[in-house]
C-alpha cells in the first residue's frame, strides 16, 4: 500500500521514525517561552503606542493565539476586558477578532449566558452563517 509523502510523491505506509513524529508534535516548553516573549512585546507596544494602535493590537492577537493554546483563559479574559471596548469602536478586522476572541473565551469558561449575546453580536457583524448558527445552538444547548 502507498500513501502520499510530504513532498507529494507516493511512498510506503511504513511507520515514521521518531524524528519525523517530533516534527509534528506540540512543544509546550517552546509555547511557554513564546507566551513570555509575546506578552512582553504586547506590553511594550501598549505602553509606547497605546492600546488603540494597529501594531499593539496585532501583537495582542498574536499573543492571544499562543495563550489560547496553553488554555490561559483567565489571563486572556483579563486582557480582553481592556481590548474589546477599544476594538468595538473600530471598523476594521480588529472589531471582529476581539468579539470572536471574547465569545470563544467565555464559551470555554462555561460562561454560556455571557457568550450568547456576543455570538449574536458576531452575527450582526458577519451576517448569518452555518458555523455561527451552530455555535449559537451549542451555546443554547449548554445553558
RODO-2510 file (C-alpha; in nm, 4 decimals, decimal comma):
residues 143
     n   res          X          Y          Z
     1     x     0,0000     0,0000     0,0000
     2     x     0,1126     0,3519    -0,0705
     3     x     0,0436     0,6978     0,0681
     4     x     0,1427     1,0482    -0,0262
     5     x     0,4552     1,1802     0,1417
     6     x     0,5184     1,5392     0,2492
     7     x     0,6748     1,6184    -0,0872
     8     x     0,3712     1,4838    -0,2772
     9     x     0,5309     1,1622    -0,4009
    10     x     0,3977     0,8132    -0,3366
    11     x     0,5626     0,6263    -0,0523
    12     x     0,5078     0,3201     0,1638
    13     x     0,2853     0,3118     0,4715
    14     x     0,5830     0,2319     0,6915
    15     x     0,5752     0,3855     1,0390
    16     x     0,7509     0,7220     1,0566
    17     x     1,0681     0,7466     1,2571
    18     x     1,0634     0,9146     1,5974
    19     x     1,2394     1,2134     1,4466
    20     x     0,9589     1,2548     1,1939
    21     x     0,6983     1,2321     1,4696
    22     x     0,8724     1,5035     1,6678
    23     x     0,8347     1,7486     1,3795
    24     x     0,4559     1,7447     1,4160
    25     x     0,4207     1,7363     1,7941
    26     x     0,3496     2,0335     2,0158
    27     x     0,6384     2,1784     2,2087
    28     x     0,4892     2,3037     2,5357
    29     x     0,8199     2,4453     2,6543
    30     x     0,8526     2,6489     2,3347
    31     x     0,4920     2,7661     2,3648
    32     x     0,5547     2,8942     2,7183
    33     x     0,8680     3,0759     2,6002
    34     x     0,6686     3,2236     2,3105
    35     x     0,3981     3,3330     2,5541
    36     x     0,6503     3,5242     2,7667
    37     x     0,8116     3,6866     2,4639
    38     x     0,4818     3,7819     2,3008
    39     x     0,3327     3,9154     2,6237
    40     x     0,6404     4,1331     2,6832
    41     x     0,6169     4,2637     2,3258
    42     x     0,2461     4,3403     2,3640
    43     x     0,3002     4,5228     2,6951
    44     x     0,5861     4,7280     2,5479
    45     x     0,3826     4,8292     2,2426
    46     x     0,0822     4,9097     2,4599
    47     x     0,2959     5,1346     2,6792
    48     x     0,4647     5,3056     2,3831
    49     x     0,1737     5,3347     2,1381
    50     x    -0,1426     5,2833     2,3406
    51     x    -0,3964     5,0086     2,3007
    52     x    -0,5786     5,1591     2,0026
    53     x    -0,2812     5,1087     1,7719
    54     x    -0,2586     4,8591     1,4862
    55     x     0,0823     4,7217     1,5889
    56     x    -0,0291     4,6861     1,9510
    57     x    -0,3473     4,5035     1,8512
    58     x    -0,1572     4,2759     1,6115
    59     x     0,0778     4,1899     1,8981
    60     x    -0,2178     4,1208     2,1275
    61     x    -0,3821     3,8780     1,8865
    62     x    -0,0514     3,7031     1,8224
    63     x    -0,0183     3,6609     2,1993
    64     x    -0,3837     3,5510     2,2165
    65     x    -0,3205     3,2688     1,9677
    66     x    -0,0344     3,1349     2,1787
    67     x    -0,2118     3,1791     2,5131
    68     x    -0,5287     3,0062     2,3952
    69     x    -0,3217     2,7003     2,3002
    70     x    -0,1954     2,6985     2,6581
    71     x    -0,5520     2,7422     2,7862
    72     x    -0,4770     3,0709     2,9628
    73     x    -0,8465     3,1613     2,9786
    74     x    -0,8392     3,3821     3,2888
    75     x    -0,5357     3,5755     3,1685
    76     x    -0,6961     3,6309     2,8297
    77     x    -1,0246     3,7297     2,9898
    78     x    -0,8445     3,9994     3,1870
    79     x    -0,6742     4,1372     2,8761
    80     x    -0,9952     4,1213     2,6727
    81     x    -1,1683     4,3419     2,9300
    82     x    -0,9427     4,6232     2,8012
    83     x    -0,9030     4,5189     2,4371
    84     x    -1,2658     4,4537     2,3403
    85     x    -1,4056     4,8021     2,4185
    86     x    -1,1270     4,9604     2,2129
    87     x    -1,1828     4,7225     1,9212
    88     x    -1,5626     4,7632     1,9251
    89     x    -1,5097     5,1307     1,8367
    90     x    -1,3058     5,0379     1,5295
    91     x    -1,4425     4,9448     1,1883
    92     x    -1,1731     4,7036     1,0808
    93     x    -1,0634     4,3438     1,1283
    94     x    -0,9855     4,4009     1,4967
    95     x    -1,3505     4,4596     1,5830
    96     x    -1,4469     4,1110     1,4685
    97     x    -1,1318     3,9482     1,6068
    98     x    -1,1986     4,0921     1,9517
    99     x    -1,5639     3,9877     1,9521
   100     x    -1,4729     3,6352     1,8345
   101     x    -1,1986     3,6082     2,0958
   102     x    -1,4296     3,7166     2,3767
   103     x    -1,7091     3,4802     2,2703
   104     x    -1,4630     3,1911     2,2459
   105     x    -1,3081     3,2590     2,5873
   106     x    -1,6479     3,2974     2,7552
   107     x    -1,7662     2,9725     2,5966
   108     x    -1,4537     2,7850     2,7054
   109     x    -1,5033     2,9231     3,0576
   110     x    -1,8560     2,7722     3,0505
   111     x    -1,9974     3,1247     3,0820
   112     x    -2,2614     3,0468     2,8219
   113     x    -2,5086     3,3204     2,9227
   114     x    -2,2329     3,5756     2,8626
   115     x    -2,1148     3,4121     2,5402
   116     x    -2,4592     3,4041     2,3783
   117     x    -2,5100     3,7801     2,3243
   118     x    -2,1530     3,8043     2,1957
   119     x    -2,2264     3,5354     1,9359
   120     x    -2,5348     3,7352     1,8354
   121     x    -2,3155     4,0451     1,8083
   122     x    -2,0897     3,8495     1,5734
   123     x    -2,3984     3,7594     1,3716
   124     x    -2,4820     4,1295     1,3340
   125     x    -2,1302     4,1986     1,2038
   126     x    -2,0919     3,8912     0,9809
   127     x    -2,4460     3,8007     0,8908
   128     x    -2,5855     3,4533     0,9340
   129     x    -2,3632     3,1556     0,8589
   130     x    -2,3941     2,7838     0,9212
   131     x    -2,0910     2,7763     1,1521
   132     x    -2,2093     3,0702     1,3600
   133     x    -2,5622     2,9300     1,3863
   134     x    -2,4125     2,6004     1,5009
   135     x    -2,2083     2,7813     1,7694
   136     x    -2,5195     2,9651     1,8873
   137     x    -2,7145     2,6378     1,9001
   138     x    -2,4373     2,4676     2,1006
   139     x    -2,4415     2,7629     2,3389
   140     x    -2,8171     2,7379     2,3926
   141     x    -2,7853     2,3616     2,4467
   142     x    -2,5087     2,4150     2,7021
   143     x    -2,7107     2,6536     2,9178
***
